[in-house]
Amino acid sequence: MPMIRVELMKGRTVEQKRECAKALTDAFLATCGGTPQSVHVVFVDVEKHDWAVGGRLVADPKPE
């Protein structure tokens, strides 16, 4: 059973996640085969203050 884990900033709608899960499942099946029922997609919402890029929290103001 393949499991696709998607970590993303909090704020996506249920409909966006539904469409993403379908697209990821379809892409996996097209490249690796299997059945739709075997593909698991897990969304992990992360707060901006829990995510850093380049040593800075995403929630921090951008330097000028």
Secondary structure, DSSP 8 states (H G I E B T S, - for coil): --EEEEEEETT--HHHHHHHHHHHHHHHHHHH---GGG-EEEEEEE-GGG-EETTEETTS----
